[in-house]
Amino acid sequence: MNKQSLYPPTLDGNSIEKKRQEIREYFHNTYSLYEKIFELLKDDSVFYRKSEPTRHPMIFYFGHTATFFINKLINMKIIERRVDPNLESMFAIGVDEMSWDDVDSANYNWAEVSEVRAYRDKVKKIVDTLIMELPLTLPITGESDMWVILMGIEHERIHIETSLVLHRQMPLEFIKEVDDFNLHPQSLDAPQNEMIDIAKSTIYLGKERTHNLYGWDNEYGSYTEEIESFQTAKYLVSNAEYMKFVRDGGYETSEYWDEEGLNFLKTSGAKHPTFWVEFDGEYRYRALSSVIDMPQNFPVDVNALEAEAFCRYKTQKEGVRYSLPSESQYRAIYERSGLEDILELSDSDANQNFVSFSSSPVNRYNFNGIYDVVGNVWQWSRTSIFGFDGFEVHKAYDDFSVPTFDNKHSLILGSSWASSGNLIMKNSRYAFRKHFYQNAGFRYVISTDNSTKKEQNSYEEDVTKNCIESYFSEVDYSYIAKAIKYVTTPTTKALDFGCKTGRSSFELARYFSEVDGVDISARYIRVGVDFKEYTILNCLDKTISLNDFGYERVKDQVAFKQADPNNLKENFGGYNFVVANVENLELFIDNIKDRVTKNAILVVFSPIDRKEFELLEESKGFYILRKRG
C-alpha cells in the first residue's frame, strides 16, 4: 500500500467538486484497507470460523460494512433498490452481547466468499457514483444525504480496527503474514513508571454541531465537571509492569476482582492477558500474525476487568488508592499534554493511523512529559458512556449509542495503532463491555475522586414518550382478542412487528406460547428487554412491574429481536398470527407472506388490498386479515 490510511475530509470548504473528490478518495482508501486486512485469513475456509465464541464468523464482518451502506441508504430513501436482499438481511445486525443478538450460525446460510467479494464490488460502484452525484452543499450537515455516506465510511473504519482484534484472536494456524503489515521494532527493558501531577481544573466535554469533522451522536452536546487535582502514570502499563501482577498470583486472588471480574475469570479460565502465550512457565506475545518474544516495554493488552484488578492489586501493595481515570480526568491529561485536536499528527508524533501494525514501546511517544496520551493502545476508563446534555440520536442510526447507555459499557480513550478516521479525533467516544478485548490497555491514576459515571435517565425523550403511551396509559389492546377469534390453526407462534417498547408483545403472550417482538431500532427493544429481565420498569419517575399487568407468568414466552421489517432474515417464519405496525405495509406484506402458516391471521394498521389475504373485519383503525388457504 502506498498510503496505508488517509485522514478524513472536513465538512466545510470552498469547492463542492474538490470536496467530492476528497470524500471519494477517503472512501476508496477505507474500502481497500478493509479488504486488505482480510488477507490475513489463511484461506477462504477461515472466513467461516469464529475467533471468539460470542461473535459471528469472519464472513459476517467481511460483508457487514458493505450492507451497512445499502441498508442505511435504503432506510433514508436515498436509493430505492437493494443490491442483494438476502445478503442485506444476513449481514445487517452485529453483536454486542445484547439479548436480541443472534449468533447461532444454524440460523444463517452463510454466503460464499466469492459472492460477498462480488457484492462488495457492486456496492463500491454505487457509493462511488453517489459521492459524485448526490446533491451537495457546504458545509455538510447531519441533514445532508452525504452525511449518510460519511457515516458508512466511518462505520467501516471502526470495523477495520475491531476486525483486526478478531484476526489477532484467531488461532495462528489460520492466519498468514501480510508483507505490508509491519510490526513496530521490538526493544528490551521497560521504563520504571512514575506519577505526574495534574492540576485542579474545569473540564468541558462535547462539541458543537458546527464542528467541521464528522461525529457520532454521542459526541455532540455539552458536559462540564470540576475535577480535583490528581496524579497520573507517566507511561501506559507495560507488559513488564503487568507481569508482576501475574507472577504474584493476581488471576488467582479473588479479592482483586469484583463480581463481574470473577465471573469473567470463571467463564474464560483466564490466567494471564489474552495476547500472552505461555510456554513452560514463560510468556511470549501474540502479535497480529505471529508469536514473538515478550516485548517488555510494549503496553499490556487487557480488558477493563483485568485493568481494574491490577489497580486493586497495586492499591493493596502500596497503600495508595489507584484506579482507572474518569473521562474527565483523561481530558485533563489530554489538555496537560498540549494537544488541541487530533487531525494530522505525523508518523513520529504518535503510534496511530497505521504507523505500524502493532503496539510500540511505552516510552517512545512523548506528549509534554506524559507518554502515549493518544495512540499505541486505547486506555480503559472507569466512566460508563452516557449522553451529554443536548444529546440527540441521528435518524439514520438511532441505536448507535443508546443501547450502550446501560452502565455496562466503559469508555476507551485515546486511540490505538489501529485507529483511524473519527477514532483518532479529540471528541470521539467509544465504549465496550468490560470483558471485551480491543487494542486496549490502561494507565492508572491516584485520585480522591471515586465517581464512575454521570447519572441520567435511562431512556431519552421519544422512547420515554412511547413507554408512557404503551405502558402507563390506558391503551386498548382489544384488537388482539378480537382477531384471535378468527384463528383456526393451532395458536402457537406470533410475530409482533414494530413492537416498539414491547407492550403489545407481552399482550400477545397471553394467547401464544412463542412471541417474537421485533423492531428495527434497538433503542425501543431494550425497554422490553429490561422490563422482562428486571420485572420492574422505571420511566420518567414512574415505576411499574410485570405483575401490574399479569405479564410475570408469560414473560418467558416473549423474545425481543432486532430486524428490518422490509428485509427479514430466513429464520423468521412459521407464524400463526402477526401484528404489524410498520411504515411501508406493502413491502412488509411482500416479506411476510411466505413466513406465515396456512390461514394465518394478520392485524395491520393501514388498509391494504392484496389477493393473498382476505379482509375479515375493519374496526377502530385496524384491519384483520386472513391468509388465503
Solvent accessible surface area in square Angstrom, and as a share of the most:
residue,aa,sasa,rsa
1,M,78,0.35
2,N,163,0.84
3,K,133,0.56
4,Q,45,0.20
5,S,17,0.11
6,L,30,0.15
7,Y,60,0.23
8,P,14,0.09
9,P,16,0.10
10,T,37,0.22
11,L,6,0.03
12,D,58,0.30
13,G,41,0.40
14,N,164,0.84
15,S,47,0.30
16,I,66,0.33
17,E,106,0.48
18,K,130,0.55
19,K,7,0.03
20,R,21,0.08
21,Q,92,0.41
22,E,57,0.26
23,I,0,0.00
24,R,84,0.31
25,E,95,0.43
26,Y,2,0.01
27,F,0,0.00
28,H,50,0.22
29,N,22,0.11
30,T,0,0.00
31,Y,1,0.00
32,S,59,0.38
33,L,3,0.01
34,Y,0,0.00
35,E,59,0.26
36,K,39,0.17
37,I,0,0.00
38,F,8,0.04
39,E,78,0.35
40,L,0,0.00
41,L,5,0.03
42,K,112,0.47
43,D,75,0.39
44,D,63,0.33
45,S,72,0.47
46,V,2,0.01
47,F,5,0.02
48,Y,78,0.30
49,R,111,0.40
50,K,68,0.29
51,S,18,0.12
52,E,44,0.20
53,P,107,0.67
54,T,52,0.30
55,R,28,0.10
56,H,2,0.01
57,P,4,0.02
58,M,1,0.00
59,I,0,0.00
60,F,0,0.00
61,Y,11,0.04
62,F,7,0.03
63,G,0,0.00
64,H,12,0.05
65,T,0,0.00
66,A,0,0.00
67,T,0,0.00
68,F,14,0.06
69,F,3,0.01
70,I,0,0.00
71,N,17,0.09
72,K,29,0.12
73,L,1,0.00
74,I,33,0.17
75,N,62,0.32
76,M,50,0.22
77,K,148,0.63
78,I,30,0.15
79,I,27,0.14
80,E,165,0.74
81,R,206,0.75
82,R,50,0.18
83,V,40,0.23
84,D,37,0.19
85,P,74,0.47
86,N,62,0.32
87,L,1,0.00
88,E,2,0.01
89,S,9,0.06
90,M,10,0.04
91,F,0,0.00
92,A,28,0.22
93,I,45,0.23
94,G,24,0.23
95,V,27,0.16
96,D,32,0.16
97,E,55,0.25
98,M,26,0.11
99,S,86,0.55
100,W,20,0.07
101,D,27,0.14
102,D,35,0.18
103,V,47,0.27
104,D,74,0.38
105,S,44,0.28
106,A,92,0.71
107,N,52,0.27
108,Y,23,0.09
109,N,107,0.55
110,W,41,0.14
111,A,8,0.06
112,E,115,0.52
113,V,4,0.02
114,S,76,0.49
115,E,71,0.32
116,V,0,0.00
117,R,108,0.39
118,A,50,0.39
119,Y,6,0.02
120,R,0,0.00
121,D,74,0.38
122,K,115,0.49
123,V,0,0.00
124,K,58,0.24
125,K,146,0.62
126,I,54,0.27
127,V,0,0.00
128,D,25,0.13
129,T,66,0.38
130,L,25,0.12
131,I,0,0.00
132,M,58,0.26
133,E,124,0.56
134,L,14,0.07
135,P,106,0.67
136,L,14,0.07
137,T,105,0.61
138,L,41,0.21
139,P,82,0.52
140,I,4,0.02
141,T,70,0.41
142,G,22,0.21
143,E,137,0.62
144,S,26,0.16
145,D,55,0.29
146,M,0,0.00
147,W,16,0.05
148,V,6,0.04
149,I,0,0.00
150,L,5,0.03
151,M,3,0.01
152,G,1,0.01
153,I,0,0.00
154,E,4,0.02
155,H,7,0.03
156,E,0,0.00
157,R,1,0.00
158,I,21,0.11
159,H,27,0.12
160,I,0,0.00
161,E,4,0.02
162,T,26,0.15
163,S,0,0.00
164,L,1,0.00
165,V,3,0.02
166,L,11,0.06
167,H,0,0.00
168,R,8,0.03
169,Q,40,0.18
170,M,1,0.00
171,P,62,0.39
172,L,63,0.31
173,E,115,0.52
174,F,36,0.15
175,I,13,0.07
176,K,91,0.39
177,E,113,0.51
178,V,15,0.09
179,D,144,0.75
180,D,47,0.25
181,F,16,0.07
182,N,67,0.34
183,L,54,0.27
184,H,20,0.09
185,P,102,0.64
186,Q,90,0.40
187,S,46,0.30
188,L,144,0.72
189,D,122,0.63
190,A,28,0.21
191,P,37,0.23
192,Q,146,0.65
193,N,22,0.11
194,E,88,0.40
195,M,49,0.22
196,I,29,0.14
197,D,100,0.52
198,I,6,0.03
199,A,77,0.60
200,K,125,0.53
201,S,40,0.26
202,T,46,0.27
203,I,1,0.00
204,Y,142,0.54
205,L,7,0.03
206,G,25,0.24
207,K,17,0.07
208,E,129,0.58
209,R,131,0.48
210,T,127,0.74
211,H,48,0.21
212,N,58,0.30
213,L,8,0.04
214,Y,10,0.04
215,G,3,0.03
216,W,5,0.02
217,D,10,0.05
218,N,3,0.01
219,E,1,0.00
220,Y,8,0.03
221,G,22,0.21
222,S,62,0.40
223,Y,36,0.14
224,T,76,0.44
225,E,41,0.18
226,E,116,0.52
227,I,5,0.02
228,E,94,0.42
229,S,69,0.44
230,F,9,0.04
231,Q,63,0.28
232,T,0,0.00
233,A,0,0.00
234,K,39,0.17
235,Y,20,0.07
236,L,1,0.01
237,V,0,0.00
238,S,5,0.03
239,N,0,0.00
240,A,28,0.21
241,E,28,0.13
242,Y,0,0.00
243,M,25,0.11
244,K,117,0.50
245,F,0,0.00
246,V,14,0.08
247,R,122,0.45
248,D,78,0.41
249,G,19,0.19
250,G,0,0.00
251,Y,8,0.03
252,E,109,0.49
253,T,37,0.21
254,S,70,0.45
255,E,111,0.50
256,Y,14,0.05
257,W,11,0.04
258,D,51,0.26
259,E,152,0.68
260,E,77,0.34
261,G,1,0.01
262,L,73,0.36
263,N,86,0.44
264,F,17,0.07
265,L,26,0.13
266,K,171,0.73
267,T,103,0.60
268,S,61,0.39
269,G,47,0.45
270,A,20,0.15
271,K,116,0.49
272,H,37,0.16
273,P,1,0.00
274,T,54,0.32
275,F,4,0.02
276,W,6,0.02
277,V,44,0.25
278,E,88,0.39
279,F,102,0.42
280,D,151,0.78
281,G,32,0.31
282,E,110,0.49
283,Y,28,0.11
284,R,83,0.30
285,Y,4,0.01
286,R,19,0.07
287,A,3,0.02
288,L,5,0.02
289,S,16,0.10
290,S,24,0.16
291,V,36,0.20
292,I,22,0.11
293,D,101,0.52
294,M,23,0.10
295,P,2,0.01
296,Q,60,0.26
297,N,6,0.03
298,F,2,0.01
299,P,0,0.00
300,V,0,0.00
301,D,2,0.01
302,V,0,0.00
303,N,0,0.00
304,A,0,0.00
305,L,2,0.01
306,E,0,0.00
307,A,0,0.00
308,E,24,0.11
309,A,0,0.00
310,F,4,0.02
311,C,4,0.03
312,R,83,0.30
313,Y,17,0.06
314,K,27,0.12
315,T,39,0.23
316,Q,99,0.44
317,K,118,0.50
318,E,90,0.40
319,G,69,0.66
320,V,60,0.35
321,R,101,0.37
322,Y,17,0.07
323,S,11,0.07
324,L,4,0.02
325,P,1,0.01
326,S,6,0.04
327,E,12,0.05
328,S,3,0.02
329,Q,2,0.01
330,Y,17,0.07
331,R,22,0.08
332,A,7,0.05
333,I,1,0.00
334,Y,3,0.01
335,E,85,0.38
336,R,88,0.32
337,S,10,0.06
338,G,55,0.53
339,L,24,0.12
340,E,138,0.62
341,D,53,0.28
342,I,5,0.03
343,L,56,0.28
344,E,129,0.58
345,L,36,0.18
346,S,59,0.38
347,D,100,0.52
348,S,75,0.48
349,D,58,0.30
350,A,1,0.01
351,N,0,0.00
352,Q,4,0.02
353,N,17,0.09
354,F,2,0.01
355,V,41,0.24
356,S,2,0.01
357,F,0,0.00
358,S,7,0.05
359,S,1,0.01
360,S,0,0.00
361,P,12,0.08
362,V,1,0.01
363,N,64,0.33
364,R,109,0.40
365,Y,4,0.02
366,N,86,0.44
367,F,15,0.06
368,N,97,0.50
369,G,25,0.24
370,I,0,0.00
371,Y,33,0.13
372,D,0,0.00
373,V,0,0.00
374,V,1,0.00
375,G,0,0.00
376,N,0,0.00
377,V,0,0.00
378,W,7,0.02
379,Q,1,0.00
380,W,0,0.00
381,S,1,0.01
382,R,23,0.09
383,T,7,0.04
384,S,12,0.08
385,I,7,0.04
386,F,8,0.03
387,G,8,0.07
388,F,6,0.03
389,D,86,0.44
390,G,56,0.54
391,F,32,0.13
392,E,109,0.49
393,V,38,0.22
394,H,34,0.15
395,K,134,0.57
396,A,7,0.06
397,Y,41,0.16
398,D,29,0.15
399,D,21,0.11
400,F,40,0.17
401,S,3,0.02
402,V,2,0.01
403,P,10,0.06
404,T,21,0.12
405,F,18,0.08
406,D,35,0.18
407,N,92,0.47
408,K,88,0.37
409,H,1,0.00
410,S,2,0.01
411,L,0,0.00
412,I,4,0.02
413,L,11,0.05
414,G,12,0.12
415,S,1,0.01
416,S,0,0.00
417,W,4,0.01
418,A,0,0.00
419,S,0,0.00
420,S,0,0.00
421,G,0,0.00
422,N,2,0.01
423,L,9,0.04
424,I,1,0.01
425,M,13,0.06
426,K,56,0.24
427,N,17,0.09
428,S,17,0.11
429,R,9,0.03
430,Y,14,0.05
431,A,17,0.13
432,F,34,0.14
433,R,30,0.11
434,K,41,0.17
435,H,57,0.26
436,F,12,0.05
437,Y,30,0.12
438,Q,14,0.06
439,N,1,0.01
440,A,0,0.00
441,G,0,0.00
442,F,0,0.00
443,R,1,0.00
444,Y,4,0.01
445,V,0,0.00
446,I,36,0.18
447,S,11,0.07
448,T,119,0.69
449,D,35,0.18
450,N,97,0.50
451,S,50,0.32
452,T,68,0.40
453,K,61,0.26
454,K,56,0.24
455,E,133,0.60
456,Q,71,0.32
457,N,76,0.39
458,S,53,0.35
459,Y,10,0.04
460,E,42,0.19
461,E,146,0.66
462,D,61,0.32
463,V,0,0.00
464,T,7,0.04
465,K,121,0.51
466,N,29,0.15
467,C,0,0.00
468,I,45,0.23
469,E,79,0.35
470,S,17,0.11
471,Y,4,0.02
472,F,48,0.20
473,S,48,0.31
474,E,178,0.80
475,V,58,0.33
476,D,83,0.43
477,Y,32,0.12
478,S,61,0.40
479,Y,20,0.08
480,I,2,0.01
481,A,46,0.36
482,K,67,0.28
483,A,0,0.00
484,I,34,0.17
485,K,152,0.64
486,Y,58,0.22
487,V,24,0.14
488,T,96,0.56
489,T,32,0.19
490,P,102,0.64
491,T,53,0.31
492,T,69,0.40
493,K,41,0.17
494,A,0,0.00
495,L,0,0.00
496,D,2,0.01
497,F,2,0.01
498,G,17,0.16
499,C,6,0.03
500,K,81,0.35
501,T,1,0.00
502,G,0,0.00
503,R,24,0.09
504,S,14,0.09
505,S,0,0.00
506,F,0,0.00
507,E,20,0.09
508,L,0,0.00
509,A,2,0.02
510,R,92,0.33
511,Y,87,0.33
512,F,2,0.01
513,S,74,0.48
514,E,86,0.39
515,V,0,0.00
516,D,4,0.02
517,G,0,0.00
518,V,0,0.00
519,D,8,0.04
520,I,79,0.40
521,S,4,0.02
522,A,4,0.03
523,R,7,0.03
524,Y,21,0.08
525,I,0,0.00
526,R,13,0.05
527,V,0,0.00
528,G,0,0.00
529,V,21,0.12
530,D,33,0.17
531,F,0,0.00
532,K,52,0.22
533,E,101,0.45
534,Y,112,0.43
535,T,35,0.20
536,I,74,0.37
537,L,2,0.01
538,N,92,0.47
539,C,0,0.00
540,L,93,0.46
541,D,154,0.80
542,K,94,0.40
543,T,86,0.50
544,I,23,0.12
545,S,24,0.15
546,L,0,0.00
547,N,105,0.54
548,D,94,0.49
549,F,44,0.18
550,G,31,0.30
551,Y,0,0.00
552,E,61,0.27
553,R,180,0.66
554,V,2,0.01
555,K,36,0.15
556,D,116,0.60
557,Q,56,0.25
558,V,1,0.01
559,A,39,0.30
560,F,10,0.04
561,K,62,0.26
562,Q,27,0.12
563,A,7,0.05
564,D,21,0.11
565,P,18,0.11
566,N,45,0.23
567,N,10,0.05
568,L,6,0.03
569,K,23,0.10
570,E,112,0.50
571,N,53,0.27
572,F,7,0.03
573,G,19,0.18
574,G,41,0.40
575,Y,1,0.00
576,N,10,0.05
577,F,0,0.00
578,V,0,0.00
579,V,4,0.02
580,A,1,0.00
581,N,89,0.46
582,V,29,0.17
583,E,154,0.69
584,N,61,0.31
585,L,17,0.08
586,E,90,0.40
587,L,86,0.43
588,F,0,0.00
589,I,0,0.00
590,D,69,0.36
591,N,30,0.16
592,I,0,0.00
593,K,57,0.24
594,D,120,0.62
595,R,42,0.15
596,V,10,0.06
597,T,44,0.25
598,K,134,0.57
599,N,38,0.20
600,A,0,0.00
601,I,0,0.00
602,L,0,0.00
603,V,0,0.00
604,V,0,0.00
605,F,70,0.29
606,S,46,0.29
607,P,98,0.62
608,I,29,0.15
609,D,137,0.71
610,R,41,0.15
611,K,170,0.72
612,E,42,0.19
613,F,8,0.03
614,E,54,0.24
615,L,102,0.51
616,L,46,0.23
617,E,44,0.20
618,E,110,0.49
619,S,19,0.12
620,K,175,0.74
621,G,50,0.48
622,F,12,0.05
623,Y,31,0.12
624,I,0,0.00
625,L,3,0.02
626,R,47,0.17
627,K,43,0.18
628,R,128,0.47
629,G,78,0.75
